[in-house]
């Protein structure tokens, strides 16, 4: 499937050096870069909003701000293609210069009132000690325009760090650690000193106590602290709460790009897994982590970004980790993304032990691209499971250096991806030299059409002043550009051969089996007829044909066909049509589905697709070999589609399939493995 994104809007930081949408932490001269943009429905109107932190804002004073832009379903947060952060619907400003308010942002419903609240880190505050840092909690008041106050001084709660210069609040994450139904907090302090290990870092966890206090006011009263142990590691960034071993408890997976496994592997990086004991307790040190995955090359900085999802489709959560300074084949700072499949064990280890043993690796395109600086998992094309997006913040465009790029890698099934950025399914690039486009990547359905759209940060863009930073929104469009001549410009032809058994295929489901179609052709005869195929498919997805996963939908397809054969043949015909976006969404069903047992429709919410027109399939073999046919799609609608035609023959033959569409990208998929049938 072709995937297309169209830029909808660019939002620029207010002032020079704001670095809108990103934050960086320096640990002993090394810099850890994080993104601070989130998408969530803050005002409860059914549209995703954008929440952006800018810890370096205000005119170089580093007071920091958080901006909220209300969504409207268009992918733009107002009508203009270019927007200033100053025009945000809500702006919350930090209290004092040097606070870095907005360095981290998390969204959750703290008080379980159905409204999303804000958790905001300010790692430079001096309330407990110089640069001890703080975390602010803002409860959503639920009414326009005062969902939140305009100043951090009016926050509902503030939690202060307990060690000078520890930068408590550099990273915040939420999850129900003690399984009581309330969201708890995990807060990183990457410059926390641990014994004789300065800047080793720490993570503090806080259980939600409910109203009116919710959380203690000091890191000293945290429910637990997980300590780093290596000097200058900066442990406490890239925290992902997730149930990694499927035991029903939220664990912690933490990327630590400055970890040094040995003197020979300085800043090789690591990813840690900390299992939850069921009561919200985790191992208390990186030395006792449930599993540690280490980088295998000095300076590669494994764990600069991490994300987790079931890439392989086996029900277990897999891990991706970026290493932007990895040198494949000696190419300096080309970068790579490593993929680690979860082995499904209830106990560790779950993943390979180091990057050399990773299950897969995607290499950057060029030296000094810093591919893997950011990464994100989302199901972009709704086929074969989650896909991967990777940022290369120093990608050059011609002579323009450090423009930046974001690559999309579509899941080819079972967690298989292209192995080099040069073979990515899509590449988006920034606008100007030095922008560092790709410093942050988020996805969300901004237009409520069932497709994931993109939000991409460019932390050093200069549109609002030098290094003011920008965030771009890109809307996914299924339909490629129209040529306008209506003469089937998009065509693809496939020539293949296969041995096909003569079983009859069915759509298999727990409740019903429907034969797709079977025609027995007497010798020398011609048969004209109509085959009507009705397919019902709702969540969860089912395997329709040969292990292909189709989008959730209901469709009805009418096929007119003419078949002429030189001898008697059994030719079962299979037709599958997949829309990547349905035309309508209904809870009731059209009359064309009256032939289906109504019991099958009770309680189902399905996408309904009405196909206008017919698909003409003509197979006119004049000799046993070859067999030729042409598929012409005359359906009229504004969505990209894939038409899948499978013809089962009783002997090995060569066949040619050609599919053309007047306005849409055409994709032919030919399966060469033998059919097995039900």
N, C-alpha and C positions, 0 to 999 in steps of 0.2 A: 504494500500500500504506500502511495505517496503521501507524505505529511508536509503540510504547508503552514507556515506561520506568517502573519502580517503584523507589522508594528502598528500599535494603536496609539501609544502615548509615551512620552518621555517626561519624567518628573525630575526636576533639577533641584539640587540643594540650594539653600538660601544664600549662603555666603562662602567665600573662599575658605578652604581647609575644613569645611564641615564634614567631608567624606561621608556624605549622606548614604545611609544604608549599609555601612560597614564599620568595623572597629578592629583595631590592631593592638596587640599586646607585645611589648618588648621584654624578653627575658635574656639577660646577659648578651645583648647585642643581636639576638635572633628575634624575628618578628613572627607572631602567630596572627593570621588574619581570619576574622569571622564576619559573617553576614548577619544583619539585624533586621531583616524584613520578614513579616509574617502575613498570612492572609486568613481572615476569619470574619464572620458576620457579627460585627460589634453592635450595630443598631437594630439587629433582629428583623430586617426587612426582606430577607430572602436572597440578598446579594452579598457576595464576598467583598469585604473591605480590605484595605491595605494598611498595615501598621508598620512604621519604619522608625528605627532608632538612628540617631546621629550623635554619637557620644562626643564628637569633636566640635559640635556647634557651640558657640555663638561668637562669630567674628574673632576666631582664634583664641577665645578665652576658655574653651573646652568645658563650658557649663553643661552642654548636652541638651537635646530635645528628643521628644517622641512625637511623631506626626501620624495622624489617622486620616485616611482618605476614604470616604464612603463610596462603595460601588453602586452602579446603576444598571448592570447587566450588559453594558456595551464594551467593556474592556478599557474604557476611559473613565477616569474618576472625576472628570467634568467633560464638557464638550470640546475642549481644546486639545490638539495633538501634542502641545507642549505646555507643561504645568510647572509652576514653582512650588516648592515645599511650603513657601509662605502662604499659599492659598489652601492649605489643608483644612479639612472640616474641624479638626481638633488638634491643638498643639499643646503639649505639656512640657514645661521647661524645668530644667534642674534648678537646684537652689543656689549653688555657689560656683565660681570659677574653679576649674580643675576637677569637678565632680565626675565628668564623663557620663552623665546621666543618659541612658539610652544605649549604653554599650552592649546590652543584651536585653532581649524581650521574649517573654513567653505569654501565651494566651490560655486561660482555662477558667472554668466556673468555680471560683474559690468557695463561694457560699451556697452553691447548689440552688440558686434562684432562677436558673434558666437563662441567665445573661452572662456573657463572657467578660471576664475581668482581666486586668493587666498585671503582670509581674515584670518589673523593670530593674535592671542592674545599673548601679552607679559606682564603679570600682575605685573612684578617686576621692570619695568623701572623707572628711576628717572628723566625723562625730565621735568615734571611739578612740581613734589615733590617726596620725597623718597617713592618708591614703589607705586606711584600713578597708574602706569601701562599704557600700550598703546595697540593700535590695528593698525596693518600694512595692507595695501592693495597693492597687487602685480597684475598688469595687465599682462595677458598672451601675450607675444610678437609673439607667433605663429610660431616660427622657431627653429628647432634644431640647435645647442644644447642649445640655449639661450632663452628658454621659460620664465625663470625667472632669476633674478640676484642671485648671490651666497651669498649676504650679505643683512641683513635687512636694512643696511644703505642706500641701493639703492632702497628701496621701492618707489612706485609711490605716496604713501600717508601714513601719520602716524597721528592717532588720539590719543591724550594724555588724561589720566584721570585728574580730577580736585580736587582730595583730597588725601593727603598723606596716604599711607598704605591701600588704598581702593581696590587695586588689580583689577583695571579696565582692562578688557580683559581676565578675567578668563574663560569666556564663550562667544562665538560669534554665532549668528544665522542670517539667512537672510530670507527676504520675502518682497513682495510688499505691504507695509502697507497702502500707500496712493493711491493705485490703479492707478498709472500713467504708469505702464509698466516697471518700473525700480526697481531692487532689492534694498531694504533698509536694514539697519543693526539694530540688537538688541544686546547690549553688557552688560554683567553682571559684576558688581563690588561687590562681596559678602562680602567684609570687609568694605564697605562704612558705615560711621557713620551717623545716621539720628537723629538729635536733641540729646536728652538724651539717645538714644538707640545705643550704640557702636556696630559695626559689624552687624547692622541690614541688610545691603545690599541694592543694587539698580540695576535697569535695565535702560539703556539709549537707546533710539531709535533715529536713524539718517535717514532722508530722502535722497535718492540719488538725487543730484542736477544736475547730468549729467556732461559732460566734460566742462572745464578741471579740476575742483576742486573735483567733485563728493560728497565729504563729508566735513564738517567743521573739523578743526584740533584740537579741544578741546571738551571734554565732557561738558564743560560749555555751549557750543553752541548746545547741543543736541536738537532735536525737542521736546522731552518729556523725563521725568524721572519718573519711577515708583519706589516708595520708599518702603522698608521694614519698619517694625514698632516695631519689637521685638528684644531685645538685644540678640546678638550672634546667630541670625537666619542664617546669611549667605545667604540671599535671592539674587538670581542672577545667579543660575546655572540651568542646565537642562531646557533650554528654547526651546520650540517647537512652531514655527509659523505654524498655521493651521486654516482653516475655520471650527470652531467647530459647528456652528449653520446653516451652509448652506445658508448664506445670501450673499455670493460672496466676503466677506472681510476677510482678514487674521487676525486672532486673535492670542493671545499668551496663551499657556498653560505652566505653570512653576512648576517644582518640587522643593520642599524646605524641604529637609530631616531633618533639625535641628529646624524647627518651633516647638514652644511650645505653644499649645492651652491654657494651664493653668499650674499652679505650679504642679498639679498632673500628667500632661502629658508632662513633659519636653522631648524635642527632639522626640515627637511622629511623627512629620513631617506633611507635607501638600502638596496638589497640588492646584494651583490657576488657574482660568480661567479669562482672561482679554479680554473682547469683544471690537472689533474695531468699532468705530462709523461710519465708512465709509470714514473718512477723515484721518485715521491713528492715531487717538487719542484713548488712553486707560485710564481706571481708574488709578489714580495717586498714589495709595497706596494699599498695601495688605488689608487694612481695608475697602476699597471700591471695592475690586475685584468683578467681576461679579458672581463668585462662588468660594467657598473654600471647599475643601474636606480634612478633617483632619484625622490624625491617631488616633486610639482609645486605644493605649497602650503606656505607657511611654517608650521612648528609641527605638521604632520600626523603626523610620526613614523612614516613608512613603515618597515616592518621590525621593528616592535614584536613581532610574531610572524611566523614563516614556517613553511611546511610544503610538501612536495613529493610529488606522485604523478601518475599518468597519469589525469587527469580526463577527457580527450577520447577515450580509447580508441584512440589511434593508435600506441601503443607508445613515445611520447616523454613524458618527465617534465615536468609543468607545475608552476607555482609559485603559491602564494597568499601574500599579505603583508598584515598588518593595519596600519592607520593610525588609532589610536584617537582622535586629535585632529583628524581631517579634518572640514572644515566643508562638507558638501554644501548648496548653496543658501544659505550663510550661517548655517546652524544650528551653533552653537558646540559643538565637541567631540562631535558626533553620532557620528562615527567611520565607518569603512568598511573593507571587505575587498576587495582588488584581486586579480584573477585574470589571470595571464599564461600564455598557451599557448606551449609550446615549438615552434618552427618546424621542428625535426627536423634542422637543419643540423649537420654534424660540427664546424663551427667557429663561433665567435661572430660576430655576436650571436645568441643563442638566443631572447631575449625582447624585447618592446618596451622602448624606452629610458627611459621614465618613466611615472609613474602616469596621466598624461593619456592615454597611448596604450595603457593596459591593455585587454585583450580583454574584460573584464567587471568590474563593480563591484557589490558588495552594500552598500547604505547601512544605517546604523543606524536604529533606530526613532524615537528621540527625541533632542533636544539634551541634551548632557552625559551620554550613555550610555557613552561611551568604548568603543563597539562596535569590536572588532578588537584589544582588549588581549591576547587569547589566541586561538589558532586551532589546529585539528587536522583532519587528513584521515583518514577511515576508511570502509570500506564497511559502512554500517549496515543497509541494507535488502536487500543482496545483489542489487540490480537496477541496471542501467545504469552500474555502475562506482562509484568512490569518492565519498563524500559529504563535506560540510564542516560542521564545528562551530565556532562563533564565540562568544567570551565578550564580554559587555558589563558590565564590573565595576561601573559606576555607574548601572545601570538602577534606576529608582525604582518602588516598588509603592505607589500611592496617595500618602500623606504620608510613607511610610517611604523615606528617601533612601539611595542607594548600596547597595541590597539585592543587586543583581547578577543577571545572567541569562546563560543559554547557549542559543544558537539552533542548530537543526539544519536544514540545507538539503540536501534529497535531490537527487541528480544526475538530471536529467530525460533524460539521454542526450546523449552527445557534449560533456559539460562544460557543459551549460546548467543554470543555477540561477536561483532567484528573485532579483530585483534589489533587494529591500528587506526588512529584518528583519521588517517587519510581515506579510510573506507567507511567513515561514519555515514549514517543515513541522511544527516542534515548538519550543516554548520552555519551558525549565525556569528557575524563579526561586529565589533564596535564601530564607532564613527570616526574617532580621531586618535592620533598618536597619544600614548600615555594614559588613555582612558581606563585601562585595566578592566575592560568589559568581561563579565563572567566572574567577578569577585563574589557574587552571591547568586543562587538559583533557587527559585520557588515555583511551584505550580499550583493551580487552582482553576476551577471552572468559573471564570469571571463572567461568562455570558449565559450560564445556565442552559447550555445545549448538550450537556453530557460529555464534553470534551475538555481535556486539560489544557489550559493556557499557561503562558510563561511570564514570569517576572524575573528580570535579570539585572543585577547591579553592576555599575561601572564606578568604582569607589573613588577614582581620581579624575573623572570627567570634569571639564572646566567651564561648562555652560553657565553656571551660576557664580563663577569666579574660580580662580585656580584651585584645583583639587576639591571643588564643591561637591562632586559626586552626583550621580544620576541613577535612576531606576527606570527600566524600559518594560512596558507591557506588550506582549505579543499574543495575538488571538489565533487560535488554530482554525484553519479553514480546510475543510475536507475537499472541497471542489477546487481543482487547479484552475489557472487562468483560462478563460474561454477564448479560442481562436476566432470565433465569430463566423466562420464560413459554413458551419453546419455540415461539413463534408467528411466527417469521421477522421480528424487529424491524428487521433491517438490510437495507434494500433500496435499490437504485439503478436508475434507468431512464434509458436513453439513446435518443434519437431522432436518427437520422442518415440520410444518403443517400450513395451512392457509385456510381460506374460500375465494374463488376467484369468483367474478362475471364474467359473460361471455361477457363483453364489449370488443370491438376490440380497440387496442391502435394505436395511431398515433404519429408521430413526429409533434409537433405543432409549427408552425411558422407563422408569419404574412403573408407570401407569398405562402406557400404551405403546404399541408398535404400529407404524404405518409403512407399508411398502411404498417405495418411491415410484417404481414403475417397471413393468416387464412386458415386452412385446415379443411374441414368437412369430417369425416371418417364414411363411412357406417358400419353397424354391421359386425364384423368378418373379415374385410378386412385389407389388408396391402397396404400402399401407399409408394412408393419410389419416391423421387423427389428432385428437387433443388429449394431452395428459394434464390433469390438474393436480398440483401438489400443494397441500396445505401443511405448514410446519408450525407447531406451537413450541416455543422455547422461552422459559422464564428463569429467573434466578433460582437455584444456581445453574450455571452453564452446564450443558451436557455435550457429550461427544457425538456430533452428528455423523460425520463421515470420516473414516480413516484417521481418527484422533485429531481432527481439526476442531479448534474451539471457535465458536461463532459468538458474535455479540448477542446480548439478550434482546430478543425481539420476537414478534409474531409476524409472519408474512404469508401471503398467498401468491403463488406464481402459476400462471396459466401458460402452458407450452403447446405451441402448434408444431407439429413435426411431420416430415415426410421421409420415409426410409425405403430404399430400394436395395435389395441384396441379390447376388448372383446364385446363391444357394441357400439352403435352409440354415438359419442361424438363430440362436437364442441371444437376444441383445437387450439385457436389462439396462435401462437408462437412468442416470442419476443427475439431478440438477440441484445446485445449491446457490442461493443468492444471498450475499451478505451486505448489509448497509452498515457503514461505520457510524452513522447517526440516523436515527429514525426521523420520519417526517412529523410524527405526532406522538403524544404520550396520553394514553387513556387508561381508565380503569374498566370501562365497558368495551364490548367487542362488536365489530361491525357484522352486518348480516352475512357477509361472505364466509364467516366462520360457523354458520349454523350447523354444518355437517359434523362438527366436533362435539363429542360428548360434553354437555354443559358442566358435568361434575369436574371435568378437568380444568375449568376456568374459575372455579370458586376460590376466592381469596388471592388470586394472582394479579399482580400488577405488571403489565407487559408493555413493551413498545409495539405499537401497531404500525405496520407499513402497508400502504395500499399501492400496488404497482399499477400504473396506467400504461396500457400497451401490452405487447406480447414479446416474447423472445422466440425468434424463428431459428430452429435448428434443422439443418438439412444434412443428411449423411447419404451420399450417393456413390458407394463403392462399385466400380465397374469391374474390378479384378480383386482377387483375394488380398493382394498386396500391391500398392498401398491402399489404405482407407483414408479418404479425405473428407473434411467437413468444414463448414463455416458457421460461426456463431454470430448472429447479428442482434444486438440489443436495441430494441426500439422503445424501451421504457422511458418515460419522460418525467424527470424530477431533478431537483437541484443538488443532489448529493452525489459524492463519489461512491461508486459501488465496485464490488468485485463479483463477477459472474463466474461461477465454477461449474464447468461441465465435465462430467466423467462418463465415458462410454466404455462398457465392459465388453470385450470381445472373447471369443472362445479359443482363439489361437494368438500366437505372437505376431503382431503386425506393426508396421509403422503407421503413425497417424499424424496429421497436421491439424492443429487448432489455430484459428485466427479470431481474435476478438477486437472489435473496433467500437469506438464511442464518439459521437460528434462533439462532446464537450468535456469528457472526463478522462482522467488517466485510466488506462486499462492494464490489468494485471492477470496473467495466466499462470496458474499453478498446476504443474504436472507432477503427479505422484508416481514414482517408478517401482515402488515395492508392490508385491503381489497383494491382491485383496484377500481378506480372510473371512468376511461376512459374519453374520450372527450365528 
